[in-house]
């Protein structure tokens, strides 16, 4: 399935559809799952409060030989352990990727206890779309340390095996959502792209591999988002072929649209923005009206014509700026109430919206 054909699934969304980024602070699975199912695009919740294995990097590296994690979710690869197992593990990976039989690389309950219950809900609610997320290959390889005193990206064979694992896990998740009857939306969580250096040849290679990953997921029938909650080299990220670019609006929207040619080229493919419009740092304070006014002003100034503004705003997705695991449940309820408020206010700007 080509990217343009899968992007027609965007037409199923209501204007300014809401979804979540991923993590929640809930300790009770049922309550976290219930909240994640109440948005326009139900999403897979990650619940790391009682289990640090559900944090971003540990969840992505689940099953990788030699991987160890602390309670903050920081990963270390025990190099000697990995070297002993790398051949067998690599053969398992490649056999699964070549055969397409990837069920063994789906999340297990120890890394995401909501995974199977979420798929059950997707199937039995007959959902049209369902969103999942996974730490992206740039972030995982750039932040994971090794006992050799380097980051994973500096050991070529280790670096590539991590990439292949993320490819297998992302494809496995997409296939599982499709078997449950929904069109998958998979966000690759890439906060590490803030460190992207276009003068570094290894970073350019990572960008090409990320582009390959996006295309592979699209061929499996998924819409693919790239989430970066920091600033990055946005023109390069806009050129990766993703269906959605997810960003923290207050931090990055003006920076993202600064290169107007790159932004217009992105939109011309049928892709759209996933606007992290509600801050997750509640200490900073905000008014929803001001957030909405800022988005409107930036998009109007960039898109020039009313017709173009209407088209682009109408297909944007709205989210909190980032995951919410570090907030309390009262804060989370406020964030999602504010998200619905922002959706209503932005929807009122769209001609013909109800």
N, C-alpha and C positions, 0 to 999 in steps of 0.2 A: 504494500500500500504506500503510495507516494505522500510526501508532506502536504501538497495542495489538497489531495482528496481527504486525508484525515482531518485537515483543518476545517473542513465543512462541518465537523462536529461542533465547532464554536457557535454555529448558528442555532444550536439547541439551547444555548445558555440564555437566561433572562438578561436584560440589560444590567450591567454592573453586578454580575453574579458574585456571591460571597463564598469564600472557603477559608481554610486555615492553613498555616504553614507546617505544623507537625506536632511539636511537643505540648503537653498539658501537665499541670501539677497534680492531677487527681491520683489518689492511691487506689480507688475503687474502679476497676475496669468498666463496669456497667455505666457509671456516671460520666467517665471520660468519653466513652463511646457514644453515649446519648447526646452529649454536647456536639461531638464531631459529626453527627448525622443530621443536625438541625440547620446547617447552612445549605446554600443552594447547591453546592457541589460537595457532597459528603466526603470526608477525608479520613485517612488512617491516623489515629492518634498514637503518639509515642509517649509512654508514661514512665519516665526515668526516676521519679522521686524516690521510689523504694528499690529500684534496680538500675544501677549505673550502666548495666549492659545495654539498656535501651537508649543511652545517649548516642549522639550522631556517629562518632567514629567507631566505637565498639560495635554498634549495630551493623555498620557497613562491613566490618572486618570479621564478623562472626564466622567461625570455622577456619580462619586462616592459621596455618601452623606457626606456632611461636608467638602469637599475639597475646599480649597481656594488657590490662587496663587498670587505672586507679579509679578512685571514687568520683573524680572530676571528669572522667571520660577520656583522659589522655592515654594514648596508645603507645606501647613499646613492642617492637618485634625482637624476640630473643633469636639472634641470628643463627646460633648453632642448632637450635631446635628447628628453625625453618629449613636450614640446609639439609638436615637429615630427612625431612619430609617433602622437600620441594618437588622431587621427581614424581612421586606418587600423586601428590596433590595436583601438580600441573597436568598429569595425564587424565585425572578425573575431570578437571576443568575443561580441557580441550575436548574430551569425549562428549561431555554434556553440551558444550557449545556447538559441536558439529552435528550431534543428533537432534538437538532441540529439546531433549528431555532434561529439563532444568529444575524439576521439583525439589531436588536435594538442596538447591541453593536459595529456596524461599526462606524468609525469616522463620525461626523457630520460636516457641513461646518464651524461651529464655532471653531472646533478644527483642521480641515484640509480642507481648501477650495479647494484643488486640488484633493481630493479623488474621487468624482464623475466624474469630467472631465478626470481624469487619467483612470478610469475604462472604460469610453467611448472610449478613445484613444486606450486602450488595445484591446477592442472588434473590433473596426472599422479598426484598422491597422492589425488585425489578428496576434498579436504578439505571438511568441512561448513562451517567458519568460518575466516575469515582476517582478520587485523587489519592495517590500515595507519594512517598518521598524517600530519598536515599542520599546519603552523603556522596558528593561527586568525587571523581578521581583526582582532580587537582588538589582539592583540600585534603583528602585522605593521605595522599602521598607526600604532600608538603609539610604536614604537621606530625605525621607518625614518626617517632624516634626509633632508633635501633640500639641494641646493646653494643654495637661497634662504634658508637659515638657519632653517628650521622643521622640524617633523615632518610626515610625509605627511598625517596627519589634519587638518592646518590648511589644506590646499588642497582644497576640496570636490571638484572634478572628479577630481583625482589620487586622493583618498581613495576615491571611489566606484569608480574603475577598478581599484584594487587589490582592493577587495571583490569585484568581478565576476570578476576573475582567480581569486581563491581559491575562489569558488563554482564556476567552471568546472573548476578543477583537482580539487577535491574530488569533484565529480560524475563527472569522467572516471575517477578512481581507483576509485570505487565501481562504476561500470559495467564497468570492466575486470575487477574481482574477480568480479562476477556472471557475466560471460562465461566466466570460468575455472571456474565451477561452484560457487562457495562463497557463503555469506551473508557480505557484507562487514561488518566492524566498523571504523569510522573514528573515530579520536580527533583532535579539534581541540586542538592544543597551545597553551594560553593562559596562560603564566606572567605575561603582562602584566596579567591581571585583578587582580593584587595592588594595582594603582593605581586600581581602579574607584572612581569617586566618584558616588554616586547623587544628588548635588546638581548635577551638571554635565549639562545637557541633551544635550550631544554624546555623553556616555557612555551616557545612557539610549537614545539612538538606536542606538548600537553594540550594546547589549543586544538591541534589537528586531531588528536585522539578524542577529545571531548566532542568535536564535530562528528567523528565516526560513531561515537556512542549515541549521540542524538539521532543520527540517521538510522542506526540499527533499531532503536526503539520505535521510531516512526514506521519503519517497515513492518513492525509487529502490531501496528494499529494504534499506537499511543500518541496522544498529545504530550509534548515534552516541554517542561519549564526549566529554566535555570534561575536559581535563587541566590542572590548575593546581597547581603544586608550591609555591606560596606561599599565604598566607592572603588571603582576599578577602571580599566581601559575600556570604557563602554563601547566604542565603535567595534573593537575586536570581539567583544561578547555578543553584540547585536548581529555580527556576521557569522555566528556559529550554526545558524539554521534552526534554532529553537522556535517553538510555537508561542511560548510565553517567556518574557523576561520579568522576573519577580524582584522587587527592590523596595527599600525603605524610602518612602516618598519624601519625607522631610530632609533626609540626608542626601538623596541621589537623583531625584527626578530632574532637577535643573541640569545636573551634570550629564545625565543620560541623553537629554535632547540637545545638548550643546552642539554636537556635530549633526546638523540637520540632515545632511545628505545620508549619513549612516542610519539615522532614525527613519527617514522616509523609505530607504531601501528595505529596512526591516518590516515596516508596515505594508509595503507593496507586496510582500510575499503572502499576506493574509495572517501574519502573526500579530500578537497583541501584547499588551502590558498587564502584568499582575501587580497591582498597586498596593503596597503595604502602607495603607493610609492611616491606620491607627497605631500610634507609637506603643511599643511594649515597655519602654522606660517611663513608667507613670510618674516618676518623681519630677520629670521635666515640666509637666503640666501642659495642657492643650485644650482648645475648644474645637469641637467637630466642625463648626461653621467655618472657622479659620482654615482648617485643613482642607476642606472642600473648596473654599475660595482660592487657595493656593494652587490646587490641582487644576481648577478651571482656568486660572490666569496663565499658568505655564502652558497648558495644552492649546489654549486659544492663541497665545503669542507664537507658538511653534507651528501650528497647523494652518494658520492664516484665514481660511474660509470657514464659514459656519457649517457648511455641508461636511467638510472634512472633520471638523471638531465633533460633529454629531456621530459620524461613522466610527471614529476611533474611540470616543468615550463609550459608545454603546456596546462595544465588544470587550472593554476592559474587565478584568476580574479584580475584586477587592478582597484584601486580607489584612490581618494584623501585620505589623512590620516584620515580625520574626516569631520564633517559637515562644511558648509561654510557660515552660516548665519552671522558671525561676519566680514566677508570680504566685500569689495565692488564689484560691478559687473565687473569692469575691472580686479580685482584680480582673480575673479572666471573664467573669460574667459581665463586668463593666465594659471590657474591651469589645466583646461581641455585641453588646447593646449599642455601643458607639459605632461599631461597624455597620449595623443595620440602619442607624441614623445617617451615616455617611452615604450609604446606598440610596436611601430615600432622597437625600438632598441632591446627589448627583443625578439620580433618575429624573428628578424634576427638571433638569436642564436638557433632557433629551426629548425632542419633539415627538409627540405621538406615544410617549411612554405612559403606562397606566399607574 
